[in-house]
Amino acid sequence: MDSGQNDRNQIRERIRELINTQREFNEQVQQFRQEIGDQEMKRILEEVSRQGQANIQKLSRLLAVKCIV
């Protein structure tokens, strides 16, 4: 395996780790959102959750475009 392939593998694994970390964070945000009653906090946490989903989509595209070659 050449150095370039090894680098791509490391990048691919790191991006997958970031995606999984973001998913776990999103789950915690959603759980917290369900537990609180403050509507303003719920609104803010919903926005955080949407941004987290956008992060996952961007990381997934990055993985597809840059690392699956």
C-alpha positions as CSV (number, residue, x, y, z in Angstrom):
1,M,0.0,0.0,0.0
2,D,1.5,3.3,-1.0
3,S,1.7,6.4,1.2
4,G,-1.2,8.2,-0.8
5,Q,-3.5,5.3,-0.2
6,N,-2.6,5.1,3.5
7,D,-3.3,8.9,3.8
8,R,-6.7,8.5,2.1
9,N,-7.6,5.6,4.4
10,Q,-6.6,7.7,7.5
11,I,-8.6,10.7,6.2
12,R,-11.6,8.4,5.4
13,E,-11.6,7.0,8.9
14,R,-11.2,10.4,10.6
15,I,-14.2,11.7,8.6
16,R,-16.3,8.7,9.6
17,E,-15.3,9.4,13.2
18,L,-16.4,13.0,12.9
19,I,-19.7,11.9,11.4
20,N,-20.3,9.4,14.2
21,T,-19.4,12.1,16.8
22,Q,-21.8,14.5,15.3
23,R,-24.6,11.9,15.3
24,E,-24.0,11.2,18.9
25,F,-24.0,14.9,19.7
26,N,-27.3,15.4,17.8
27,E,-28.9,12.6,19.8
28,Q,-27.9,14.3,23.0
29,V,-29.2,17.6,21.8
30,Q,-32.6,16.0,20.9
31,Q,-32.8,14.2,24.2
32,F,-32.1,17.4,26.1
33,R,-34.6,19.2,23.9
34,Q,-37.3,16.7,24.9
35,E,-36.5,17.1,28.6
36,I,-36.8,20.8,28.9
37,G,-39.9,23.0,28.9
38,D,-38.5,26.3,27.9
39,Q,-39.7,27.1,24.4
40,E,-36.9,29.5,23.6
41,M,-34.3,26.8,24.6
42,K,-36.2,24.2,22.5
43,R,-36.1,26.6,19.5
44,I,-32.3,27.1,19.9
45,L,-31.7,23.4,20.3
46,E,-33.7,22.7,17.2
47,E,-31.5,25.0,15.3
48,V,-28.4,23.4,16.7
49,S,-29.8,20.0,15.7
50,R,-30.5,21.3,12.1
51,Q,-26.9,22.6,11.9
52,G,-25.7,19.2,13.1
53,Q,-27.6,17.5,10.4
54,A,-26.1,19.9,7.8
55,N,-22.7,19.1,9.2
56,I,-23.3,15.3,8.7
57,Q,-24.4,15.9,5.1
58,K,-21.4,18.0,4.3
59,L,-19.0,15.5,5.8
60,S,-20.7,12.7,3.9
61,R,-20.3,14.6,0.7
62,L,-16.7,15.2,1.5
63,L,-16.2,11.5,2.2
64,A,-17.8,10.6,-1.1
65,V,-16.0,13.2,-3.2
66,K,-12.5,13.2,-1.7
67,C,-12.0,9.7,-0.2
68,I,-13.8,7.1,-2.3
69,V,-11.5,7.2,-5.3
